[in-house]
């Protein structure tokens, strides 16, 4: 039997309450990390938020493994751990809400970053525009090519 198959079998063989509770614990940790990331992004601390990526990915993968086990064991869990299963379903709804908020904040941060970079590139490109009149007495058109390069000093 492969390692993955052994891992799946060991999860599926957990007692019903234990499977629900380990899934719930993993879900709560994931919600906590998503909340931290959302808070940091709202505060404009994107660099700090990226430090949570590995932890968020690991927790999401673990949670998905447990969630699949819960789906496979639905009838057994409903009979053997109805209270824990109800807690898990409520927590899953909180996860969906937190994920939606997190994705909204990430999209906003990405849009702000793209807009900022576009504005900077346009400002740099504008400095390359000729400031003299052409032979017909008109300003030449703005060059179609954007700025050729941009350097950022991060040591400041």
C-alpha positions as CSV (number, residue, x, y, z in Angstrom):
1,X,0.0,0.0,0.0
2,X,1.4,3.4,-0.9
3,X,2.0,6.2,1.7
4,X,-1.0,8.2,0.4
5,X,-3.3,5.2,0.6
6,X,-2.0,4.4,4.1
7,X,-2.6,8.0,5.2
8,X,-6.1,8.0,3.8
9,X,-6.9,4.7,5.5
10,X,-5.5,6.0,8.8
11,X,-7.7,9.1,8.6
12,X,-10.8,7.1,7.6
13,X,-10.3,4.7,10.5
14,X,-10.2,7.5,13.1
15,X,-13.1,7.3,15.6
16,X,-16.0,9.5,14.4
17,X,-15.6,12.2,17.1
18,X,-11.9,12.3,16.6
19,X,-12.2,12.7,12.8
20,X,-14.6,15.6,13.3
21,X,-12.5,17.3,15.9
22,X,-9.2,17.0,14.1
23,X,-10.9,18.4,11.0
24,X,-12.4,21.2,13.1
25,X,-9.1,22.0,14.7
26,X,-7.4,22.2,11.3
27,X,-10.2,24.4,9.9
28,X,-9.9,26.8,12.8
29,X,-6.2,27.1,12.3
30,X,-6.8,27.8,8.6
31,X,-9.4,30.5,9.5
32,X,-6.9,32.1,11.9
33,X,-4.2,32.3,9.3
34,X,-6.6,33.7,6.7
35,X,-7.7,36.3,9.2
36,X,-4.0,37.2,9.9
37,X,-3.3,37.5,6.2
38,X,-6.4,39.6,5.6
39,X,-5.5,41.9,8.5
40,X,-2.0,42.4,7.3
41,X,-3.1,43.1,3.7
42,X,-5.6,45.7,4.9
43,X,-2.9,47.4,6.9
44,X,-0.7,47.5,3.7
45,X,1.8,45.0,5.1
46,X,1.9,42.7,2.0
47,X,5.5,41.5,2.7
48,X,4.5,40.3,6.1
49,X,1.4,38.7,4.7
50,X,3.5,36.6,2.3
51,X,5.2,35.0,5.2
52,X,2.0,33.2,5.9
53,X,1.7,31.6,2.5
54,X,3.5,28.3,3.4
55,X,1.5,27.9,6.5
56,X,-1.8,28.7,4.8
57,X,-1.0,26.2,2.0
58,X,-0.1,23.4,4.4
59,X,-3.3,24.0,6.5
60,X,-5.5,24.2,3.4
61,X,-4.0,20.9,2.1
62,X,-4.5,19.2,5.4
63,X,-8.0,20.5,5.7
64,X,-9.0,19.3,2.2
65,X,-7.7,15.8,3.1
66,X,-9.8,15.8,6.3
67,X,-12.8,17.3,4.5
68,X,-12.7,14.5,1.9
69,X,-12.5,11.9,4.7
70,X,-15.5,13.5,6.3
71,X,-17.4,13.4,3.0
72,X,-16.5,9.7,2.6
73,X,-17.5,8.9,6.2
74,X,-20.7,11.1,6.2
75,X,-23.1,8.4,7.4
76,X,-20.7,7.0,10.0
77,X,-20.1,10.5,11.4
78,X,-23.8,11.4,11.4
79,X,-24.5,8.3,13.5
80,X,-21.4,8.3,15.7
81,X,-20.7,12.0,16.3
82,X,-23.7,14.1,15.4
83,X,-22.8,17.0,17.7
84,X,-19.2,17.2,16.4
85,X,-20.4,17.0,12.8
86,X,-22.8,19.9,13.4
87,X,-19.9,22.0,14.9
88,X,-17.8,21.1,11.9
89,X,-20.5,22.3,9.4
90,X,-20.9,25.6,11.3
91,X,-17.2,26.1,11.2
92,X,-17.0,25.3,7.5
93,X,-19.5,28.2,6.9
94,X,-17.2,30.5,8.8
95,X,-14.3,29.3,6.7
96,X,-16.3,30.1,3.5
97,X,-17.0,33.6,4.8
98,X,-13.4,34.2,5.8
99,X,-12.1,32.9,2.4
100,X,-14.5,35.2,0.5
101,X,-13.2,38.2,2.6
102,X,-9.6,37.1,2.2
103,X,-10.0,36.8,-1.6
104,X,-11.7,40.2,-1.8
105,X,-8.8,41.9,0.1
106,X,-6.2,40.0,-2.0
107,X,-8.0,41.2,-5.2
108,X,-8.1,44.8,-3.9
109,X,-4.4,44.7,-3.0
110,X,-3.5,43.3,-6.4
111,X,-5.5,45.9,-8.2
112,X,-3.9,48.7,-6.1
113,X,-0.5,47.3,-6.9
114,X,-1.2,47.1,-10.6
115,X,-2.6,50.6,-10.7
116,X,0.4,51.9,-8.8
117,X,2.9,50.2,-11.2
118,X,0.9,51.4,-14.2
119,X,1.0,55.0,-12.9
120,X,4.7,54.8,-12.2
121,X,5.4,53.4,-15.6
122,X,3.4,56.1,-17.3
123,X,5.1,58.8,-15.3
124,X,8.5,57.4,-16.2
125,X,7.5,57.2,-19.9
126,X,6.2,60.8,-19.8
127,X,9.7,62.0,-18.9
128,X,10.9,60.5,-22.2
129,X,8.5,62.5,-24.3
130,X,10.0,65.2,-26.4
131,X,9.4,68.7,-25.1
132,X,9.9,70.5,-28.3
133,X,7.7,71.4,-31.2
134,X,7.9,69.5,-34.4
135,X,8.3,71.0,-37.9
136,X,4.5,71.7,-38.2
137,X,4.4,73.6,-34.9
138,X,2.8,70.8,-33.0
139,X,4.0,68.5,-30.2
140,X,5.1,65.1,-31.4
141,X,2.9,62.2,-30.2
142,X,3.7,60.3,-27.1
143,X,6.0,57.4,-27.9
144,X,4.0,54.1,-28.0
145,X,6.5,52.2,-26.0
146,X,6.2,52.3,-22.2
147,X,9.2,53.0,-20.0
148,X,12.2,50.8,-20.8
149,X,13.0,49.9,-17.2
150,X,12.5,50.8,-13.6
151,X,14.8,50.5,-10.7
152,X,13.7,50.5,-7.1
153,X,16.0,51.1,-4.1
154,X,14.7,48.9,-1.4
155,X,17.4,49.8,1.1
156,X,15.7,53.1,2.0
